[in-house]
Amino acid sequence: MQKIIVPIDFSGTSADALRFGCYLADVTGYDLEAVHIHDGYDGDEAFVIKKGSARIRGRVRERLEKFVAEHTDAQTFTGSLGADGDLPFIKCREEVGSAIAQLVRLGKEEDTALIVMGGVGSGIPSRVTPVFGSVAKGVATQAECPVLLVPQNAGVPQIKQAAIAFDEVRNLVVLSDKTAFLQKGLAPHMRFTHVLYHGESASEVPELNLLREVLRKDFPHYAVDFDLLPPGNVTDTLIDYSLERDIDLLILGRHQRSFFDLLINGSEIPEIIGSCGIPLLIVPLTGEI
């Protein structure tokens, strides 16, 4: 069965992410795995006890299980059956190591459908996560599965309206396909949005390409509104759009980029992760640009 991973650092935002992850697991029929990544000492000095000892790991697991019990309902799931007919469940897991590296590794597992975690500035610093915002950025920009970031103080999100921001129609199709399991479970009103490039024709390029795709593939298979946004800073434009349109979830594609391209041109993803006050769903796109 597919699973949703929720990293836990015992902060209030990770509690919100856990409750939201439980809801998503319920509506999708997926399992949920609550994961805490620690340094192997859990506050004890390195010279006092061996790193990652059974005693330490047992203590961490006990704390994690208590946190999960406190922040989920007694009957977390309504009993939605997964695709294989099994009931979903919550699993607690503790790992020793770097938070980013371990979460990226877990995201590569075949049965990982989604990571749900607190966004920038939402966590509790530790020796493993000295700046938790860096963990959110690191996971969102490196994971091979979609990553849903819950902003600090956002509570448990209510997703009534979602928007997919796209650069090219082919990527829009991929983003729609990769988030279909969430669209089916959450049933939000969907919007497609495109920030025009400088010099791009608002009346021709995006709409004609989208029309061709609709005629050729009968895409999309659900009701949707289409919004063209004026040229400008992509991050600022999308944030303003999300506020004006009351968007509850902004879906973005993340390209795999070469080191030299990132060095020269950078990427809007880290910038918007640090600036956006609504939940973000970052979806990896295959192929390097």
C-alpha positions in Angstrom: 0.0 0.0 0.0 1.2 3.6 -0.7 2.1 5.7 2.3 2.3 9.3 3.4 5.3 10.3 5.5 5.0 13.0 8.1 8.3 14.2 9.7 7.9 15.0 13.4 10.1 17.4 15.4 7.5 17.8 18.2 6.6 21.4 17.2 3.0 22.7 16.9 3.3 22.8 13.1 4.4 19.2 12.9 1.3 18.4 15.0 -0.8 20.2 12.4 1.0 18.4 9.6 0.4 15.1 11.4 -3.4 15.8 11.7 -3.5 16.9 8.1 -1.5 13.8 7.0 -4.0 11.6 8.8 -6.9 13.3 7.0 -5.1 12.8 3.7 -4.4 9.2 4.5 -8.1 8.8 5.3 -9.4 10.3 2.0 -6.8 8.5 -0.1 -6.8 5.1 1.7 -3.0 5.3 2.1 -0.9 4.3 5.2 0.7 7.0 7.3 4.2 6.9 8.7 5.3 9.4 11.4 9.1 9.8 11.4 11.4 11.5 13.8 15.0 11.9 12.8 17.5 12.5 15.6 21.3 12.6 16.3 21.4 9.3 18.3 21.9 11.0 21.7 18.6 12.6 22.4 20.1 15.2 24.7 22.6 12.9 26.3 26.3 13.9 26.0 28.2 11.8 23.4 30.8 10.6 26.0 28.0 9.3 28.3 26.3 6.9 26.0 26.9 5.3 22.6 25.3 7.0 19.7 22.1 5.3 18.5 22.0 2.9 21.4 18.9 0.8 22.0 18.1 2.8 25.1 18.2 6.1 23.3 16.2 4.8 20.3 13.6 3.2 22.6 13.2 6.5 24.5 12.9 8.5 21.2 10.3 6.0 19.9 8.3 6.2 23.1 8.2 10.0 22.9 7.2 9.8 19.2 4.4 7.3 19.9 3.1 9.5 22.7 3.2 12.6 20.4 1.3 10.7 17.7 -1.3 9.5 20.3 -1.8 13.0 21.6 -2.3 14.6 18.2 -4.5 12.1 16.4 -8.0 10.9 17.0 -8.6 7.6 18.8 -10.1 6.5 15.5 -7.9 8.3 13.1 -9.2 6.7 9.9 -12.8 6.3 8.9 -12.0 2.9 7.5 -11.4 3.8 3.8 -10.1 0.8 2.0 -6.9 1.2 -0.1 -6.6 0.0 -3.6 -5.5 -3.5 -2.4 -8.5 -3.8 0.0 -6.4 -3.2 3.2 -7.2 -0.7 5.9 -4.6 2.1 6.3 -2.7 2.5 9.6 -0.2 4.7 11.4 3.3 3.6 11.8 5.9 5.3 14.1 9.5 5.3 12.9 12.7 6.9 14.3 15.9 7.3 12.3 19.4 8.4 13.2 21.2 10.8 10.9 20.8 14.0 8.8 17.1 15.1 8.5 17.4 16.1 4.9 19.3 13.0 3.8 17.1 10.6 5.6 13.9 12.2 4.4 15.2 12.3 0.8 16.1 8.6 1.2 12.6 7.8 2.5 11.1 9.7 -0.4 12.8 7.4 -2.8 11.0 4.3 -1.5 8.6 3.0 -4.0 5.6 3.0 -1.7 6.1 6.7 -0.6 3.4 8.8 -2.3 3.8 12.1 -0.4 5.7 13.8 2.4 3.7 16.3 4.5 5.8 18.5 6.8 6.0 21.9 8.4 7.4 24.7 6.2 10.2 27.3 6.8 10.5 28.6 10.3 8.0 26.1 11.7 10.2 23.6 13.5 12.2 23.2 16.7 16.0 23.5 16.1 18.2 20.6 17.2 21.7 19.3 16.5 20.2 17.4 13.5 18.0 20.3 12.3 19.8 23.5 13.5 17.6 25.5 11.1 14.4 23.6 10.5 13.6 25.9 7.5 16.6 24.6 5.8 15.2 21.1 6.2 11.9 22.1 4.5 13.8 23.7 1.6 16.2 20.8 1.3 13.6 18.2 1.2 11.3 20.1 -1.1 14.1 20.8 -3.6 15.6 17.3 -3.5 12.9 14.7 -2.8 11.8 12.4 -5.6 8.2 12.4 -4.4 5.7 15.3 -3.9 6.3 17.4 -0.8 3.4 19.3 0.9 4.6 22.1 3.2 2.3 23.4 5.9 3.2 27.0 6.9 3.8 28.0 10.5 0.6 28.9 12.4 -1.6 27.7 9.5 -3.3 25.1 11.6 -4.8 22.1 9.8 -5.4 23.3 6.2 -8.9 23.2 4.7 -8.3 22.7 1.0 -11.4 24.1 -0.9 -9.5 25.6 -3.8 -6.2 24.5 -5.3 -4.2 26.0 -8.2 -1.6 24.4 -10.4 1.0 27.0 -11.5 2.7 25.8 -14.7 5.3 27.1 -17.3 4.5 24.7 -20.2 1.4 22.7 -21.0 3.3 19.4 -21.0 4.3 20.1 -17.4 0.7 21.0 -16.5 -0.4 17.6 -17.7 2.3 15.9 -15.6 1.4 18.0 -12.5 -2.3 17.1 -12.9 -1.5 13.4 -13.2 0.9 13.3 -10.3 -1.6 15.1 -8.0 -4.7 13.1 -9.1 -4.8 11.1 -5.9 -5.1 14.3 -3.9 -7.6 15.9 -6.2 -9.7 12.8 -5.9 -9.5 12.7 -2.1 -9.9 16.4 -1.4 -12.2 17.3 -4.3 -11.1 21.0 -4.4 -12.1 23.5 -7.0 -9.2 23.5 -9.4 -7.5 26.4 -11.2 -4.6 26.4 -13.7 -2.4 29.5 -13.6 0.4 30.7 -15.8 2.7 33.7 -15.2 3.4 35.2 -18.6 7.0 35.7 -19.7 8.1 39.1 -20.8 7.1 39.5 -24.4 4.8 36.4 -24.4 1.4 36.9 -26.0 -1.4 36.6 -23.5 -3.9 35.9 -26.3 -2.1 33.2 -28.1 0.6 30.9 -26.7 -0.8 29.4 -23.4 -4.4 29.3 -24.5 -3.7 27.8 -27.9 -1.4 25.2 -26.5 -3.9 24.3 -23.8 -6.7 24.1 -26.4 -4.7 21.7 -28.5 -4.1 19.6 -25.5 -7.8 19.5 -24.6 -8.8 18.5 -28.1 -6.0 15.9 -28.4 -6.2 14.2 -25.0 -9.5 15.3 -23.6 -7.6 17.0 -20.8 -8.4 17.8 -18.1 -11.0 15.3 -16.8 -12.5 17.8 -14.2 -13.9 21.3 -14.1 -11.2 24.0 -14.0 -10.7 27.7 -14.3 -7.7 29.1 -16.3 -5.9 32.2 -15.1 -3.2 34.1 -17.0 -1.1 36.4 -14.8 0.9 39.4 -16.0 4.7 39.2 -16.4 6.7 40.0 -13.3 8.5 38.3 -10.4 7.1 34.8 -10.4 7.2 34.4 -6.6 5.5 37.8 -5.9 3.0 37.3 -8.6 1.9 33.8 -7.4 1.7 34.9 -3.8 -0.5 37.9 -4.7 -2.6 35.7 -6.9 -3.1 33.1 -4.1 -4.2 35.8 -1.7 -6.6 37.5 -4.2 -8.2 34.2 -5.3 -8.3 32.6 -1.8 -6.1 29.7 -2.9 -5.8 27.0 -0.2 -3.1 24.9 -1.9 -0.6 26.1 -4.5 0.9 23.3 -6.6 4.3 23.9 -8.2 6.5 21.8 -10.4 10.2 21.5 -9.6 12.6 20.9 -12.5 15.8 18.9 -12.1 18.4 21.4 -13.0 22.1 21.1 -13.7 24.6 22.5 -11.2 25.7 25.2 -13.6 22.1 26.3 -14.5 21.3 26.6 -10.8 24.5 28.5 -10.2 23.7 31.0 -12.9 19.9 31.2 -12.9 18.9 29.9 -9.5 15.4 28.6 -8.9 12.1 30.2 -7.7 11.2 27.2 -5.6 13.4 28.1 -2.5 12.3 31.7 -2.7 8.6 30.9 -2.7 9.0 28.3 0.0 10.4 31.0 2.3 7.7 33.6 1.4 4.4 31.9 0.9 1.9 31.7 3.8 -0.4 29.0 2.3 0.3 25.3 1.9 2.6 24.5 -1.0 2.8 21.2 -2.9 6.1 20.8 -4.6 6.1 18.1 -7.3 9.3 16.9 -9.0 9.3 16.9 -12.8 11.5 14.3 -14.6 14.2 15.4 -16.9 17.0 17.9 -16.5 16.8 21.4 -18.0 
